[in-house]
């Protein structure tokens, strides 16, 4: 997909329209519409094609909005994106909106990769540790990678914390080579 240089502006516009308190639900609605666009080339064509008039697009969006139980703000926003020929960049707008929302709510997303699944008690301790480290609320996404020998990899934003045995062995090897 072509990068849209205005995605951040559209994301801010959307968040201002719905407000921060309603943003999580509104973002879920946008994700639903984006998924529908991915699954239905006809629906995506309706939104991005210049063959349809604004009235036709608005009428179809209104029906889809009623079927999916979308808020009026979401329908208006999708209609606006369609009018300015930016509907194809909806996925990017959603990503930017989530990032802006998280920043304003002082939240950060972390990805934790371990060789085996983590039990609930350890998840709570890990979340608390990451909260102290980042000074923000942390939403953790867990993944398993059996190729790790032990320990874990934690990615918070663009920072990677390598606490795996493999990573520690790599550091030890580098130190030994340095002398």
Secondary structure, 3 states (H helix, E strand, C coil): CCCCCCHHHHHHHHHHHHCCCCHHHHHHHHHHHHHHHHHCHHHHHHHHCCCCCHHHHHHHHHHHHHHHCCCHHHHHHHHHHHHCCCHHHHHHHHHHHHHHHHHHCCEEEEEEEECCCCCHHHHHHHHHHHHHHHCCEEEEEEEECCCCCCCEEEEECCEEEECCHHHHHHHHHHHHHHC
